[in-house]
Amino acid sequence: MSVADRVGNALLVILSPVVLCWTLYSFWRLATKGTLTLRDHGGIIEASGGFNFWVTLGMYVVFFVGSIIVISTSATWLVRKLSKK
């Protein structure tokens, strides 16, 4: 594996908890307040429906699932690496 691939993988593992926390916060805000904060026409608005809302919600779902996959894959790799020693 090249150095660039290792750096990219390390960056994914470092950023995944941040992405997971942000998406969990957004889902919590959606559940409690009923809105998502998003950018629209250069400004930040709170939306509870519409095209931008659904695109943002879909993007958060993809980021949430992706961060869980990256964290679980890296944890599995770490456990296997530590158990070999």
C-alpha positions as a LaTeX table, in Angstrom:
\begin{tabular}{lrrr}
\hline
Residue & $x$ (\AA) & $y$ (\AA) & $z$ (\AA) \\
\hline
Met1 & 0.00 & 0.00 & 0.00 \\
Ser2 & 1.43 & 3.38 & $-0.97$ \\
Val3 & 1.99 & 6.24 & 1.43 \\
Ala4 & $-0.83$ & 8.27 & $-0.14$ \\
Asp5 & $-3.29$ & 5.41 & 0.43 \\
Arg6 & $-2.21$ & 5.12 & 4.06 \\
Val7 & $-2.55$ & 8.86 & 4.61 \\
Gly8 & $-5.99$ & 8.81 & 2.99 \\
Asn9 & $-7.11$ & 5.91 & 5.15 \\
Ala10 & $-5.77$ & 7.61 & 8.28 \\
Leu11 & $-7.64$ & 10.79 & 7.36 \\
Leu12 & $-10.86$ & 8.80 & 6.95 \\
Val13 & $-10.41$ & 7.17 & 10.35 \\
Ile14 & $-9.65$ & 10.52 & 12.01 \\
Leu15 & $-12.61$ & 12.34 & 10.44 \\
Ser16 & $-15.19$ & 9.57 & 10.85 \\
Pro17 & $-15.98$ & 10.25 & 14.54 \\
Val18 & $-16.47$ & 13.95 & 13.74 \\
Val19 & $-18.84$ & 13.10 & 10.89 \\
Leu20 & $-20.69$ & 10.62 & 13.10 \\
Cys21 & $-21.13$ & 13.21 & 15.85 \\
Trp22 & $-22.31$ & 15.87 & 13.40 \\
Thr23 & $-24.89$ & 13.59 & 11.81 \\
Leu24 & $-26.11$ & 12.37 & 15.21 \\
Tyr25 & $-26.49$ & 16.00 & 16.30 \\
Ser26 & $-28.41$ & 16.78 & 13.11 \\
Phe27 & $-30.71$ & 13.78 & 13.60 \\
Trp28 & $-31.24$ & 14.77 & 17.25 \\
Arg29 & $-32.08$ & 18.33 & 16.18 \\
Leu30 & $-34.47$ & 16.99 & 13.56 \\
Ala31 & $-36.17$ & 14.77 & 16.14 \\
Thr32 & $-36.49$ & 17.48 & 18.79 \\
Lys33 & $-37.00$ & 20.64 & 16.73 \\
Gly34 & $-38.33$ & 19.24 & 13.47 \\
Thr35 & $-35.89$ & 21.16 & 11.28 \\
Leu36 & $-32.47$ & 20.82 & 9.72 \\
Thr37 & $-30.03$ & 23.70 & 9.34 \\
Leu38 & $-28.88$ & 24.03 & 5.74 \\
Arg39 & $-27.50$ & 26.52 & 3.24 \\
Asp40 & $-29.87$ & 28.00 & 0.73 \\
His41 & $-28.99$ & 30.81 & $-1.68$ \\
Gly42 & $-25.90$ & 31.76 & 0.30 \\
Gly43 & $-27.60$ & 31.91 & 3.69 \\
Ile44 & $-28.21$ & 29.49 & 6.52 \\
Ile45 & $-31.86$ & 28.56 & 7.08 \\
Glu46 & $-33.86$ & 26.04 & 9.05 \\
Ala47 & $-35.99$ & 23.85 & 6.82 \\
Ser48 & $-38.56$ & 21.18 & 7.58 \\
Gly49 & $-39.40$ & 20.23 & 4.01 \\
Gly50 & $-38.62$ & 20.86 & 0.39 \\
Phe51 & $-36.02$ & 19.62 & $-2.05$ \\
Asn52 & $-32.96$ & 20.96 & $-0.18$ \\
Phe53 & $-34.21$ & 19.42 & 3.05 \\
Trp54 & $-34.57$ & 15.95 & 1.52 \\
Val55 & $-31.21$ & 16.15 & $-0.26$ \\
Thr56 & $-29.52$ & 17.23 & 2.98 \\
Leu57 & $-31.26$ & 14.49 & 4.94 \\
Gly58 & $-30.21$ & 11.88 & 2.37 \\
Met59 & $-26.64$ & 13.16 & 2.49 \\
Tyr60 & $-26.63$ & 12.92 & 6.30 \\
Val61 & $-27.89$ & 9.32 & 6.11 \\
Val62 & $-25.10$ & 8.42 & 3.67 \\
Phe63 & $-22.49$ & 10.14 & 5.86 \\
Phe64 & $-23.86$ & 8.41 & 8.97 \\
Val65 & $-23.72$ & 4.94 & 7.43 \\
Gly66 & $-20.31$ & 5.62 & 5.87 \\
Ser67 & $-18.79$ & 6.79 & 9.14 \\
Ile68 & $-20.12$ & 3.72 & 10.96 \\
Ile69 & $-18.60$ & 1.48 & 8.28 \\
Val70 & $-15.22$ & 3.24 & 8.49 \\
Ile71 & $-15.15$ & 3.15 & 12.29 \\
Ser72 & $-16.18$ & $-0.51$ & 12.49 \\
Thr73 & $-13.70$ & $-1.53$ & 9.78 \\
Ser74 & $-10.84$ & 0.29 & 11.47 \\
Ala75 & $-11.80$ & $-1.13$ & 14.88 \\
Thr76 & $-11.89$ & $-4.65$ & 13.43 \\
Trp77 & $-8.47$ & $-4.12$ & 11.82 \\
Leu78 & $-7.05$ & $-2.79$ & 15.10 \\
Val79 & $-8.42$ & $-5.69$ & 17.15 \\
Arg80 & $-6.98$ & $-8.22$ & 14.68 \\
Lys81 & $-3.63$ & $-6.42$ & 14.64 \\
Leu82 & $-3.45$ & $-6.37$ & 18.44 \\
Ser83 & $-4.55$ & $-9.99$ & 18.83 \\
Lys84 & $-1.73$ & $-11.24$ & 16.56 \\
Lys85 & 0.93 & $-9.93$ & 18.93 \\
\hline
\end{tabular}
